[in-house]
């Protein structure tokens, strides 16, 4: 899904036509506040934001999306851009900053990269949600596992039975949907 946020109806129609001809599903939004309120911000997708809009401009919308923890990738579209503005937004995490009229090849490349980034952000979000579901003891044991401690060492450090460590460790692996220790450690490295 591509979310097109632009207050200019003519631009929205032409950009939507271009995107749909490229095979994308497009949702158009004419107001930043409505997009922020109603769009599914925690999904894999790309938001194409006009930089200059009345009310909440593209920069403010991007900032609000970041504060909300959105996993949508952002590509800025503007008819009035400059290099410092583009550099600033890209340092904040935007995928690209494209000037109108938009070249199809540049747009396609930005969207492809956007989907890649958004998928990664969604995976990290899912890992954080699963990690948050762990109890405090499970989180403590998870930290020990990541540190490379064996069950008997964890038991001694936490002053609990080895069997208790084994039970908690199994729950951690199950809740985190980890198939093996290497995969679990990789997951933990993504969220730290």
SEGU-363067 format. One line per field, with one value per atom (N, C-alpha, C): residue number from 1; atom name; x, y, z. Coordinates in nm, 2 decimals. Example, Ala and Ser with C-alpha at 12.3 -4.5 7.8 and 13.67 -1.06 7.14 Angstrom:
2
n = [1 / 1 / 1 / 2 / 2 / 2]
atom = [N / CA / C / N / CA / C]
c1 = [1.32 / 1.23 / 1.32 / 1.28 / 1.37 / 1.29]
c2 = [-0.57 / -0.45 / -0.33 / -0.22 / -0.11 / 0.00]
c3 = [0.78 / 0.78 / 0.78 / 0.71 / 0.71 / 0.79]
***
This chain:
192
n = [1 / 1 / 1 / 2 / 2 / 2 / 3 / 3 / 3 / 4 / 4 / 4 / 5 / 5 / 5 / 6 / 6 / 6 / 7 / 7 / 7 / 8 / 8 / 8 / 9 / 9 / 9 / 10 / 10 / 10 / 11 / 11 / 11 / 12 / 12 / 12 / 13 / 13 / 13 / 14 / 14 / 14 / 15 / 15 / 15 / 16 / 16 / 16 / 17 / 17 / 17 / 18 / 18 / 18 / 19 / 19 / 19 / 20 / 20 / 20 / 21 / 21 / 21 / 22 / 22 / 22 / 23 / 23 / 23 / 24 / 24 / 24 / 25 / 25 / 25 / 26 / 26 / 26 / 27 / 27 / 27 / 28 / 28 / 28 / 29 / 29 / 29 / 30 / 30 / 30 / 31 / 31 / 31 / 32 / 32 / 32 / 33 / 33 / 33 / 34 / 34 / 34 / 35 / 35 / 35 / 36 / 36 / 36 / 37 / 37 / 37 / 38 / 38 / 38 / 39 / 39 / 39 / 40 / 40 / 40 / 41 / 41 / 41 / 42 / 42 / 42 / 43 / 43 / 43 / 44 / 44 / 44 / 45 / 45 / 45 / 46 / 46 / 46 / 47 / 47 / 47 / 48 / 48 / 48 / 49 / 49 / 49 / 50 / 50 / 50 / 51 / 51 / 51 / 52 / 52 / 52 / 53 / 53 / 53 / 54 / 54 / 54 / 55 / 55 / 55 / 56 / 56 / 56 / 57 / 57 / 57 / 58 / 58 / 58 / 59 / 59 / 59 / 60 / 60 / 60 / 61 / 61 / 61 / 62 / 62 / 62 / 63 / 63 / 63 / 64 / 64 / 64 / 65 / 65 / 65 / 66 / 66 / 66 / 67 / 67 / 67 / 68 / 68 / 68 / 69 / 69 / 69 / 70 / 70 / 70 / 71 / 71 / 71 / 72 / 72 / 72 / 73 / 73 / 73 / 74 / 74 / 74 / 75 / 75 / 75 / 76 / 76 / 76 / 77 / 77 / 77 / 78 / 78 / 78 / 79 / 79 / 79 / 80 / 80 / 80 / 81 / 81 / 81 / 82 / 82 / 82 / 83 / 83 / 83 / 84 / 84 / 84 / 85 / 85 / 85 / 86 / 86 / 86 / 87 / 87 / 87 / 88 / 88 / 88 / 89 / 89 / 89 / 90 / 90 / 90 / 91 / 91 / 91 / 92 / 92 / 92 / 93 / 93 / 93 / 94 / 94 / 94 / 95 / 95 / 95 / 96 / 96 / 96 / 97 / 97 / 97 / 98 / 98 / 98 / 99 / 99 / 99 / 100 / 100 / 100 / 101 / 101 / 101 / 102 / 102 / 102 / 103 / 103 / 103 / 104 / 104 / 104 / 105 / 105 / 105 / 106 / 106 / 106 / 107 / 107 / 107 / 108 / 108 / 108 / 109 / 109 / 109 / 110 / 110 / 110 / 111 / 111 / 111 / 112 / 112 / 112 / 113 / 113 / 113 / 114 / 114 / 114 / 115 / 115 / 115 / 116 / 116 / 116 / 117 / 117 / 117 / 118 / 118 / 118 / 119 / 119 / 119 / 120 / 120 / 120 / 121 / 121 / 121 / 122 / 122 / 122 / 123 / 123 / 123 / 124 / 124 / 124 / 125 / 125 / 125 / 126 / 126 / 126 / 127 / 127 / 127 / 128 / 128 / 128 / 129 / 129 / 129 / 130 / 130 / 130 / 131 / 131 / 131 / 132 / 132 / 132 / 133 / 133 / 133 / 134 / 134 / 134 / 135 / 135 / 135 / 136 / 136 / 136 / 137 / 137 / 137 / 138 / 138 / 138 / 139 / 139 / 139 / 140 / 140 / 140 / 141 / 141 / 141 / 142 / 142 / 142 / 143 / 143 / 143 / 144 / 144 / 144 / 145 / 145 / 145 / 146 / 146 / 146 / 147 / 147 / 147 / 148 / 148 / 148 / 149 / 149 / 149 / 150 / 150 / 150 / 151 / 151 / 151 / 152 / 152 / 152 / 153 / 153 / 153 / 154 / 154 / 154 / 155 / 155 / 155 / 156 / 156 / 156 / 157 / 157 / 157 / 158 / 158 / 158 / 159 / 159 / 159 / 160 / 160 / 160 / 161 / 161 / 161 / 162 / 162 / 162 / 163 / 163 / 163 / 164 / 164 / 164 / 165 / 165 / 165 / 166 / 166 / 166 / 167 / 167 / 167 / 168 / 168 / 168 / 169 / 169 / 169 / 170 / 170 / 170 / 171 / 171 / 171 / 172 / 172 / 172 / 173 / 173 / 173 / 174 / 174 / 174 / 175 / 175 / 175 / 176 / 176 / 176 / 177 / 177 / 177 / 178 / 178 / 178 / 179 / 179 / 179 / 180 / 180 / 180 / 181 / 181 / 181 / 182 / 182 / 182 / 183 / 183 / 183 / 184 / 184 / 184 / 185 / 185 / 185 / 186 / 186 / 186 / 187 / 187 / 187 / 188 / 188 / 188 / 189 / 189 / 189 / 190 / 190 / 190 / 191 / 191 / 191 / 192 / 192 / 192]
atom = [N / CA / C / N / CA / C / N / CA / C / N / CA / C / N / CA / C / N / CA / C / N / CA / C / N / CA / C / N / CA / C / N / CA / C / N / CA / C / N / CA / C / N / CA / C / N / CA / C / N / CA / C / N / CA / C / N / CA / C / N / CA / C / N / CA / C / N / CA / C / N / CA / C / N / CA / C / N / CA / C / N / CA / C / N / CA / C / N / CA / C / N / CA / C / N / CA / C / N / CA / C / N / CA / C / N / CA / C / N / CA / C / N / CA / C / N / CA / C / N / CA / C / N / CA / C / N / CA / C / N / CA / C / N / CA / C / N / CA / C / N / CA / C / N / CA / C / N / CA / C / N / CA / C / N / CA / C / N / CA / C / N / CA / C / N / CA / C / N / CA / C / N / CA / C / N / CA / C / N / CA / C / N / CA / C / N / CA / C / N / CA / C / N / CA / C / N / CA / C / N / CA / C / N / CA / C / N / CA / C / N / CA / C / N / CA / C / N / CA / C / N / CA / C / N / CA / C / N / CA / C / N / CA / C / N / CA / C / N / CA / C / N / CA / C / N / CA / C / N / CA / C / N / CA / C / N / CA / C / N / CA / C / N / CA / C / N / CA / C / N / CA / C / N / CA / C / N / CA / C / N / CA / C / N / CA / C / N / CA / C / N / CA / C / N / CA / C / N / CA / C / N / CA / C / N / CA / C / N / CA / C / N / CA / C / N / CA / C / N / CA / C / N / CA / C / N / CA / C / N / CA / C / N / CA / C / N / CA / C / N / CA / C / N / CA / C / N / CA / C / N / CA / C / N / CA / C / N / CA / C / N / CA / C / N / CA / C / N / CA / C / N / CA / C / N / CA / C / N / CA / C / N / CA / C / N / CA / C / N / CA / C / N / CA / C / N / CA / C / N / CA / C / N / CA / C / N / CA / C / N / CA / C / N / CA / C / N / CA / C / N / CA / C / N / CA / C / N / CA / C / N / CA / C / N / CA / C / N / CA / C / N / CA / C / N / CA / C / N / CA / C / N / CA / C / N / CA / C / N / CA / C / N / CA / C / N / CA / C / N / CA / C / N / CA / C / N / CA / C / N / CA / C / N / CA / C / N / CA / C / N / CA / C / N / CA / C / N / CA / C / N / CA / C / N / CA / C / N / CA / C / N / CA / C / N / CA / C / N / CA / C / N / CA / C / N / CA / C / N / CA / C / N / CA / C / N / CA / C / N / CA / C / N / CA / C / N / CA / C / N / CA / C / N / CA / C / N / CA / C / N / CA / C / N / CA / C / N / CA / C / N / CA / C / N / CA / C / N / CA / C / N / CA / C / N / CA / C / N / CA / C / N / CA / C / N / CA / C / N / CA / C / N / CA / C / N / CA / C / N / CA / C / N / CA / C / N / CA / C / N / CA / C / N / CA / C / N / CA / C / N / CA / C / N / CA / C / N / CA / C / N / CA / C / N / CA / C / N / CA / C / N / CA / C / N / CA / C / N / CA / C / N / CA / C / N / CA / C / N / CA / C]
c1 = [0.08 / 0.00 / 0.09 / 0.05 / 0.12 / 0.02 / 0.06 / -0.02 / 0.03 / -0.05 / -0.02 / -0.08 / 0.00 / -0.05 / -0.01 / -0.11 / -0.09 / -0.22 / -0.21 / -0.34 / -0.38 / -0.30 / -0.33 / -0.40 / -0.53 / -0.60 / -0.55 / -0.50 / -0.44 / -0.32 / -0.23 / -0.11 / -0.14 / -0.24 / -0.28 / -0.33 / -0.42 / -0.47 / -0.36 / -0.27 / -0.17 / -0.07 / -0.04 / 0.06 / -0.01 / -0.13 / -0.21 / -0.21 / -0.24 / -0.25 / -0.11 / 0.00 / 0.13 / 0.16 / 0.13 / 0.15 / 0.07 / -0.06 / -0.14 / -0.10 / -0.05 / 0.01 / 0.13 / 0.20 / 0.32 / 0.28 / 0.15 / 0.10 / 0.07 / 0.08 / 0.07 / -0.08 / -0.12 / -0.24 / -0.22 / -0.30 / -0.28 / -0.40 / -0.37 / -0.47 / -0.43 / -0.52 / -0.49 / -0.54 / -0.47 / -0.51 / -0.48 / -0.58 / -0.57 / -0.53 / -0.53 / -0.50 / -0.41 / -0.30 / -0.21 / -0.27 / -0.35 / -0.41 / -0.50 / -0.58 / -0.66 / -0.58 / -0.47 / -0.38 / -0.33 / -0.28 / -0.22 / -0.32 / -0.45 / -0.55 / -0.60 / -0.62 / -0.69 / -0.60 / -0.48 / -0.40 / -0.34 / -0.32 / -0.25 / -0.10 / -0.06 / 0.08 / 0.18 / 0.12 / 0.21 / 0.20 / 0.21 / 0.21 / 0.32 / 0.35 / 0.45 / 0.39 / 0.46 / 0.41 / 0.50 / 0.46 / 0.53 / 0.43 / 0.48 / 0.40 / 0.48 / 0.41 / 0.46 / 0.40 / 0.49 / 0.44 / 0.48 / 0.38 / 0.41 / 0.48 / 0.58 / 0.65 / 0.57 / 0.51 / 0.44 / 0.29 / 0.22 / 0.08 / 0.03 / -0.10 / -0.15 / -0.17 / -0.17 / -0.18 / -0.05 / -0.06 / 0.06 / 0.14 / 0.26 / 0.33 / 0.40 / 0.47 / 0.53 / 0.63 / 0.71 / 0.81 / 0.74 / 0.64 / 0.57 / 0.50 / 0.44 / 0.38 / 0.48 / 0.59 / 0.70 / 0.74 / 0.76 / 0.79 / 0.69 / 0.56 / 0.45 / 0.45 / 0.47 / 0.48 / 0.59 / 0.71 / 0.82 / 0.78 / 0.72 / 0.68 / 0.58 / 0.50 / 0.39 / 0.45 / 0.58 / 0.64 / 0.61 / 0.56 / 0.52 / 0.63 / 0.58 / 0.67 / 0.66 / 0.58 / 0.58 / 0.70 / 0.76 / 0.87 / 0.82 / 0.90 / 0.86 / 0.95 / 0.88 / 0.94 / 0.88 / 0.96 / 0.91 / 0.90 / 0.79 / 0.76 / 0.75 / 0.82 / 0.81 / 0.83 / 0.77 / 0.80 / 0.89 / 0.92 / 0.99 / 1.10 / 1.18 / 1.28 / 1.41 / 1.50 / 1.64 / 1.72 / 1.85 / 1.95 / 1.95 / 1.96 / 1.96 / 1.83 / 1.72 / 1.59 / 1.59 / 1.64 / 1.65 / 1.74 / 1.86 / 1.96 / 1.90 / 1.83 / 1.77 / 1.67 / 1.58 / 1.48 / 1.54 / 1.64 / 1.70 / 1.78 / 1.84 / 1.91 / 1.81 / 1.69 / 1.58 / 1.52 / 1.56 / 1.51 / 1.43 / 1.41 / 1.33 / 1.41 / 1.34 / 1.40 / 1.46 / 1.38 / 1.43 / 1.35 / 1.39 / 1.34 / 1.33 / 1.21 / 1.20 / 1.13 / 1.18 / 1.12 / 1.01 / 0.90 / 0.80 / 0.84 / 0.81 / 0.74 / 0.83 / 0.77 / 0.85 / 0.88 / 1.01 / 1.05 / 1.01 / 0.95 / 0.90 / 1.01 / 1.13 / 1.24 / 1.28 / 1.29 / 1.34 / 1.23 / 1.10 / 0.99 / 0.99 / 1.01 / 1.01 / 1.13 / 1.24 / 1.36 / 1.33 / 1.28 / 1.25 / 1.14 / 1.04 / 0.94 / 0.99 / 1.08 / 1.14 / 1.22 / 1.30 / 1.38 / 1.29 / 1.19 / 1.09 / 1.03 / 0.98 / 0.93 / 1.03 / 1.15 / 1.26 / 1.27 / 1.28 / 1.30 / 1.18 / 1.06 / 0.94 / 0.92 / 0.96 / 0.95 / 1.04 / 1.16 / 1.26 / 1.21 / 1.15 / 1.09 / 0.98 / 0.89 / 0.78 / 0.83 / 0.94 / 1.00 / 1.05 / 1.12 / 1.17 / 1.06 / 0.95 / 0.84 / 0.78 / 0.76 / 0.70 / 0.79 / 0.92 / 1.02 / 1.00 / 0.99 / 0.97 / 0.84 / 0.74 / 0.61 / 0.62 / 0.69 / 0.71 / 0.80 / 0.90 / 0.99 / 0.91 / 0.83 / 0.75 / 0.66 / 0.62 / 0.53 / 0.61 / 0.74 / 0.81 / 0.80 / 0.80 / 0.80 / 0.94 / 0.95 / 1.08 / 1.18 / 1.14 / 1.24 / 1.28 / 1.18 / 1.22 / 1.31 / 1.29 / 1.38 / 1.52 / 1.53 / 1.66 / 1.73 / 1.66 / 1.71 / 1.76 / 1.67 / 1.71 / 1.84 / 1.86 / 1.98 / 2.10 / 2.08 / 2.19 / 2.22 / 2.12 / 2.14 / 2.22 / 2.18 / 2.25 / 2.40 / 2.42 / 2.56 / 2.64 / 2.57 / 2.64 / 2.65 / 2.58 / 2.58 / 2.51 / 2.55 / 2.49 / 2.38 / 2.29 / 2.18 / 2.23 / 2.33 / 2.38 / 2.44 / 2.50 / 2.56 / 2.45 / 2.34 / 2.23 / 2.16 / 2.14 / 2.08 / 2.16 / 2.29 / 2.37 / 2.37 / 2.37 / 2.37 / 2.23 / 2.12 / 1.99 / 1.94 / 2.02 / 1.99 / 1.86 / 1.84 / 1.73 / 1.77 / 1.68 / 1.72 / 1.74 / 1.83 / 1.85 / 1.73 / 1.64 / 1.51 / 1.43 / 1.43 / 1.35 / 1.41 / 1.54 / 1.60 / 1.55 / 1.56 / 1.52 / 1.37 / 1.28 / 1.14 / 1.13 / 1.19 / 1.18 / 1.25 / 1.36 / 1.43 / 1.34 / 1.27 / 1.18 / 1.07 / 1.02 / 0.91 / 0.96 / 1.08 / 1.14 / 1.15 / 1.20 / 1.21 / 1.08 / 0.98 / 0.85 / 0.78 / 0.79 / 0.73 / 0.79 / 0.92 / 1.00 / 0.99 / 0.93 / 0.92 / 1.06 / 1.15 / 1.29 / 1.31 / 1.36 / 1.38 / 1.51 / 1.61 / 1.73 / 1.80 / 1.90 / 1.97 / 2.03 / 2.09 / 2.15 / 2.04 / 1.93 / 1.82 / 1.77 / 1.76 / 1.72 / 1.82 / 1.94 / 2.05 / 2.04 / 2.02 / 2.00 / 1.88 / 1.77 / 1.65 / 1.68 / 1.75 / 1.78 / 1.87 / 1.96 / 2.05 / 1.97 / 1.86 / 1.78 / 1.71 / 1.67 / 1.58 / 1.67 / 1.79 / 1.87 / 1.93]
c2 = [-0.12 / 0.00 / 0.12 / 0.22 / 0.34 / 0.45 / 0.53 / 0.64 / 0.77 / 0.84 / 0.96 / 1.08 / 1.16 / 1.27 / 1.40 / 1.47 / 1.59 / 1.67 / 1.80 / 1.88 / 1.92 / 1.90 / 1.94 / 1.83 / 1.84 / 1.73 / 1.69 / 1.79 / 1.76 / 1.68 / 1.71 / 1.64 / 1.50 / 1.49 / 1.36 / 1.27 / 1.32 / 1.24 / 1.19 / 1.28 / 1.23 / 1.14 / 1.16 / 1.07 / 0.94 / 0.94 / 0.82 / 0.73 / 0.80 / 0.73 / 0.67 / 0.74 / 0.69 / 0.57 / 0.58 / 0.47 / 0.34 / 0.36 / 0.25 / 0.18 / 0.26 / 0.21 / 0.12 / 0.15 / 0.07 / -0.05 / -0.07 / -0.19 / -0.17 / -0.05 / -0.03 / 0.00 / -0.03 / 0.01 / 0.14 / 0.24 / 0.38 / 0.42 / 0.48 / 0.55 / 0.70 / 0.78 / 0.93 / 1.00 / 1.09 / 1.17 / 1.32 / 1.40 / 1.55 / 1.63 / 1.57 / 1.64 / 1.56 / 1.62 / 1.55 / 1.50 / 1.58 / 1.54 / 1.42 / 1.41 / 1.30 / 1.17 / 1.18 / 1.07 / 1.02 / 1.11 / 1.07 / 1.01 / 1.05 / 0.99 / 0.86 / 0.84 / 0.73 / 0.63 / 0.66 / 0.56 / 0.46 / 0.34 / 0.23 / 0.26 / 0.32 / 0.37 / 0.25 / 0.14 / 0.03 / -0.09 / -0.06 / -0.16 / -0.14 / -0.24 / -0.23 / -0.15 / -0.04 / 0.04 / 0.17 / 0.25 / 0.38 / 0.49 / 0.60 / 0.73 / 0.83 / 0.88 / 0.98 / 1.11 / 1.20 / 1.32 / 1.44 / 1.53 / 1.66 / 1.74 / 1.81 / 1.89 / 2.01 / 2.08 / 2.20 / 2.18 / 2.18 / 2.17 / 2.26 / 2.31 / 2.40 / 2.32 / 2.39 / 2.32 / 2.25 / 2.11 / 2.03 / 2.00 / 2.06 / 2.03 / 1.90 / 1.86 / 1.73 / 1.70 / 1.80 / 1.78 / 1.75 / 1.83 / 1.81 / 1.68 / 1.64 / 1.51 / 1.39 / 1.41 / 1.30 / 1.30 / 1.41 / 1.41 / 1.34 / 1.37 / 1.31 / 1.16 / 1.12 / 0.97 / 0.91 / 0.97 / 0.91 / 0.90 / 1.01 / 1.01 / 0.90 / 0.87 / 0.76 / 0.62 / 0.62 / 0.49 / 0.42 / 0.50 / 0.45 / 0.37 / 0.26 / 0.17 / 0.20 / 0.30 / 0.33 / 0.41 / 0.37 / 0.45 / 0.58 / 0.68 / 0.81 / 0.86 / 0.90 / 0.96 / 1.10 / 1.20 / 1.34 / 1.37 / 1.44 / 1.49 / 1.64 / 1.72 / 1.87 / 1.94 / 2.05 / 2.14 / 2.25 / 2.26 / 2.37 / 2.33 / 2.23 / 2.17 / 2.24 / 2.22 / 2.27 / 2.16 / 2.17 / 2.07 / 2.06 / 2.17 / 2.16 / 2.09 / 2.12 / 2.06 / 1.91 / 1.87 / 1.73 / 1.66 / 1.72 / 1.65 / 1.64 / 1.74 / 1.73 / 1.62 / 1.61 / 1.50 / 1.36 / 1.35 / 1.22 / 1.18 / 1.27 / 1.24 / 1.20 / 1.24 / 1.20 / 1.07 / 1.01 / 0.88 / 0.87 / 0.98 / 0.97 / 0.89 / 0.82 / 0.73 / 0.82 / 0.92 / 1.00 / 1.13 / 1.22 / 1.36 / 1.39 / 1.37 / 1.38 / 1.51 / 1.58 / 1.70 / 1.67 / 1.75 / 1.74 / 1.82 / 1.78 / 1.66 / 1.54 / 1.43 / 1.31 / 1.22 / 1.18 / 1.08 / 0.95 / 0.87 / 0.73 / 0.64 / 0.65 / 0.56 / 0.59 / 0.72 / 0.77 / 0.73 / 0.75 / 0.71 / 0.56 / 0.48 / 0.34 / 0.29 / 0.35 / 0.32 / 0.36 / 0.47 / 0.52 / 0.43 / 0.39 / 0.30 / 0.16 / 0.11 / -0.02 / -0.02 / 0.09 / 0.10 / 0.13 / 0.20 / 0.23 / 0.10 / 0.01 / -0.11 / -0.20 / -0.20 / -0.27 / -0.22 / -0.09 / -0.03 / -0.05 / -0.04 / -0.05 / -0.20 / -0.29 / -0.43 / -0.46 / -0.40 / -0.41 / -0.35 / -0.23 / -0.16 / -0.24 / -0.30 / -0.38 / -0.50 / -0.56 / -0.68 / -0.64 / -0.52 / -0.48 / -0.44 / -0.38 / -0.35 / -0.48 / -0.58 / -0.71 / -0.77 / -0.76 / -0.82 / -0.74 / -0.61 / -0.53 / -0.57 / -0.59 / -0.63 / -0.76 / -0.86 / -0.99 / -0.98 / -0.90 / -0.89 / -0.82 / -0.73 / -0.66 / -0.76 / -0.87 / -0.97 / -1.06 / -1.05 / -1.14 / -1.08 / -1.17 / -1.13 / -1.07 / -1.01 / -0.95 / -1.06 / -1.17 / -1.29 / -1.34 / -1.35 / -1.40 / -1.30 / -1.17 / -1.07 / -1.08 / -1.11 / -1.13 / -1.25 / -1.36 / -1.48 / -1.46 / -1.39 / -1.36 / -1.28 / -1.18 / -1.11 / -1.20 / -1.29 / -1.39 / -1.48 / -1.52 / -1.61 / -1.53 / -1.41 / -1.32 / -1.30 / -1.29 / -1.28 / -1.40 / -1.52 / -1.64 / -1.73 / -1.70 / -1.78 / -1.92 / -2.02 / -2.15 / -2.16 / -2.25 / -2.26 / -2.27 / -2.35 / -2.36 / -2.23 / -2.15 / -2.03 / -1.92 / -1.93 / -1.84 / -1.87 / -2.00 / -2.05 / -2.00 / -2.01 / -1.97 / -1.82 / -1.74 / -1.60 / -1.55 / -1.62 / -1.57 / -1.64 / -1.74 / -1.81 / -1.89 / -1.96 / -2.04 / -2.17 / -2.27 / -2.40 / -2.40 / -2.49 / -2.51 / -2.54 / -2.62 / -2.66 / -2.53 / -2.44 / -2.32 / -2.23 / -2.23 / -2.16 / -2.22 / -2.35 / -2.42 / -2.39 / -2.39 / -2.36 / -2.21 / -2.12 / -1.98 / -1.96 / -2.02 / -2.01 / -2.06 / -2.18 / -2.23 / -2.14 / -2.07 / -1.97 / -1.85 / -1.81 / -1.70 / -1.73 / -1.85 / -1.89 / -1.90 / -1.95 / -1.96 / -1.83 / -1.74 / -1.61 / -1.52 / -1.54 / -1.47 / -1.53 / -1.65 / -1.73 / -1.76 / -1.79 / -1.82 / -1.97 / -2.00 / -2.15 / -2.20 / -2.12 / -2.16 / -2.05 / -2.07 / -1.97 / -1.86 / -1.91 / -1.81 / -1.71 / -1.76 / -1.68 / -1.59 / -1.64 / -1.56 / -1.44 / -1.47 / -1.37 / -1.26 / -1.31 / -1.21 / -1.12 / -1.18 / -1.10 / -1.00 / -1.04 / -0.95 / -0.84 / -0.87 / -0.76 / -0.66 / -0.70 / -0.61 / -0.51 / -0.55 / -0.47 / -0.39 / -0.42 / -0.34 / -0.22]
c3 = [0.00 / 0.00 / 0.00 / -0.09 / -0.09 / -0.05 / 0.05 / 0.10 / 0.03 / -0.04 / -0.11 / -0.03 / 0.03 / 0.11 / 0.04 / -0.02 / -0.10 / -0.10 / -0.08 / -0.08 / -0.21 / -0.32 / -0.45 / -0.53 / -0.56 / -0.62 / -0.76 / -0.84 / -0.97 / -0.96 / -0.86 / -0.84 / -0.79 / -0.70 / -0.64 / -0.75 / -0.84 / -0.95 / -1.04 / -1.08 / -1.18 / -1.11 / -0.99 / -0.92 / -0.89 / -0.86 / -0.83 / -0.96 / -1.07 / -1.20 / -1.23 / -1.21 / -1.24 / -1.15 / -1.02 / -0.93 / -0.96 / -0.99 / -1.02 / -1.16 / -1.25 / -1.37 / -1.35 / -1.23 / -1.19 / -1.11 / -1.09 / -1.02 / -0.87 / -0.82 / -0.67 / -0.64 / -0.52 / -0.46 / -0.39 / -0.41 / -0.36 / -0.28 / -0.17 / -0.08 / -0.08 / -0.12 / -0.13 / 0.00 / 0.04 / 0.16 / 0.13 / 0.15 / 0.12 / 0.24 / 0.36 / 0.48 / 0.56 / 0.61 / 0.70 / 0.82 / 0.89 / 1.01 / 1.00 / 0.89 / 0.86 / 0.84 / 0.76 / 0.74 / 0.87 / 0.95 / 1.08 / 1.17 / 1.17 / 1.25 / 1.20 / 1.06 / 1.01 / 0.94 / 0.90 / 0.82 / 0.91 / 0.86 / 0.94 / 0.95 / 1.05 / 1.06 / 1.09 / 1.14 / 1.19 / 1.09 / 0.96 / 0.86 / 0.76 / 0.68 / 0.58 / 0.46 / 0.43 / 0.32 / 0.31 / 0.21 / 0.19 / 0.19 / 0.25 / 0.25 / 0.17 / 0.06 / -0.02 / 0.03 / 0.09 / 0.15 / 0.08 / 0.05 / -0.01 / 0.10 / 0.07 / 0.17 / 0.21 / 0.12 / 0.15 / 0.14 / 0.26 / 0.27 / 0.37 / 0.36 / 0.46 / 0.59 / 0.70 / 0.83 / 0.87 / 0.87 / 0.91 / 0.78 / 0.76 / 0.64 / 0.65 / 0.54 / 0.53 / 0.64 / 0.67 / 0.78 / 0.91 / 0.95 / 1.07 / 1.08 / 0.96 / 0.95 / 0.98 / 0.91 / 0.93 / 1.07 / 1.14 / 1.28 / 1.36 / 1.34 / 1.41 / 1.39 / 1.26 / 1.23 / 1.31 / 1.32 / 1.39 / 1.54 / 1.60 / 1.74 / 1.77 / 1.67 / 1.69 / 1.67 / 1.62 / 1.60 / 1.47 / 1.37 / 1.24 / 1.18 / 1.11 / 1.04 / 0.89 / 0.85 / 0.71 / 0.67 / 0.55 / 0.50 / 0.44 / 0.44 / 0.39 / 0.28 / 0.17 / 0.06 / 0.04 / 0.04 / 0.02 / -0.13 / -0.16 / -0.29 / -0.28 / -0.36 / -0.34 / -0.48 / -0.49 / -0.60 / -0.56 / -0.43 / -0.38 / -0.29 / -0.33 / -0.24 / -0.26 / -0.16 / -0.17 / -0.10 / -0.13 / -0.08 / 0.07 / 0.15 / 0.29 / 0.35 / 0.29 / 0.33 / 0.31 / 0.19 / 0.16 / 0.25 / 0.28 / 0.37 / 0.51 / 0.55 / 0.69 / 0.70 / 0.60 / 0.61 / 0.60 / 0.51 / 0.49 / 0.62 / 0.69 / 0.81 / 0.92 / 0.91 / 1.00 / 0.97 / 0.85 / 0.82 / 0.69 / 0.62 / 0.50 / 0.39 / 0.31 / 0.21 / 0.10 / 0.05 / -0.06 / -0.06 / -0.14 / -0.15 / -0.30 / -0.36 / -0.50 / -0.54 / -0.65 / -0.69 / -0.80 / -0.79 / -0.89 / -1.01 / -1.13 / -1.17 / -1.14 / -1.10 / -1.05 / -1.17 / -1.18 / -1.28 / -1.23 / -1.32 / -1.28 / -1.23 / -1.29 / -1.25 / -1.11 / -1.08 / -0.94 / -0.84 / -0.88 / -0.79 / -0.76 / -0.86 / -0.85 / -0.76 / -0.77 / -0.69 / -0.54 / -0.52 / -0.39 / -0.32 / -0.39 / -0.34 / -0.31 / -0.39 / -0.37 / -0.24 / -0.22 / -0.10 / 0.02 / 0.00 / 0.11 / 0.16 / 0.07 / 0.11 / 0.19 / 0.14 / 0.21 / 0.36 / 0.37 / 0.50 / 0.59 / 0.53 / 0.61 / 0.66 / 0.58 / 0.62 / 0.74 / 0.73 / 0.84 / 0.97 / 0.96 / 1.07 / 1.13 / 1.05 / 1.10 / 1.17 / 1.12 / 1.19 / 1.33 / 1.33 / 1.46 / 1.56 / 1.51 / 1.59 / 1.65 / 1.56 / 1.61 / 1.71 / 1.70 / 1.80 / 1.93 / 1.92 / 2.05 / 2.12 / 2.04 / 2.10 / 2.17 / 2.10 / 2.16 / 2.29 / 2.28 / 2.39 / 2.51 / 2.48 / 2.59 / 2.66 / 2.59 / 2.65 / 2.75 / 2.75 / 2.85 / 2.99 / 3.09 / 3.23 / 3.26 / 3.38 / 3.42 / 3.43 / 3.49 / 3.51 / 3.37 / 3.28 / 3.14 / 3.07 / 3.09 / 3.03 / 3.09 / 3.22 / 3.29 / 3.23 / 3.22 / 3.16 / 3.02 / 2.94 / 2.80 / 2.79 / 2.88 / 2.88 / 2.91 / 3.00 / 3.04 / 2.92 / 2.85 / 2.73 / 2.62 / 2.60 / 2.50 / 2.55 / 2.68 / 2.73 / 2.72 / 2.68 / 2.66 / 2.78 / 2.88 / 3.00 / 2.98 / 3.04 / 3.04 / 3.14 / 3.13 / 3.23 / 3.37 / 3.40 / 3.54 / 3.59 / 3.50 / 3.54 / 3.57 / 3.48 / 3.50 / 3.64 / 3.66 / 3.79 / 3.91 / 3.90 / 4.01 / 4.03 / 3.92 / 3.93 / 3.98 / 3.94 / 3.99 / 4.11 / 4.16 / 4.28 / 4.27 / 4.15 / 4.13 / 4.07 / 4.06 / 4.02 / 3.87 / 3.82 / 3.68 / 3.60 / 3.66 / 3.59 / 3.58 / 3.67 / 3.66 / 3.54 / 3.53 / 3.42 / 3.29 / 3.28 / 3.16 / 3.12 / 3.22 / 3.19 / 3.14 / 3.21 / 3.17 / 3.03 / 3.01 / 2.88 / 2.76 / 2.79 / 2.69 / 2.66 / 2.76 / 2.74 / 2.66 / 2.69 / 2.62 / 2.47 / 2.44 / 2.30 / 2.23 / 2.30 / 2.24 / 2.22 / 2.32 / 2.31 / 2.20 / 2.18 / 2.08 / 1.95 / 1.94 / 1.81 / 1.75 / 1.84 / 1.80 / 1.78 / 1.67 / 1.64 / 1.70 / 1.72 / 1.79 / 1.85 / 1.93 / 2.01 / 1.91 / 1.80 / 1.71 / 1.66 / 1.62 / 1.58 / 1.69 / 1.81 / 1.92 / 1.95 / 1.94 / 1.97 / 1.86 / 1.73 / 1.62 / 1.64 / 1.69 / 1.72 / 1.83 / 1.94 / 2.05 / 2.00 / 1.91 / 1.86 / 1.77 / 1.71 / 1.63 / 1.71 / 1.83 / 1.92 / 2.02 / 2.03 / 2.13 / 2.07]
***
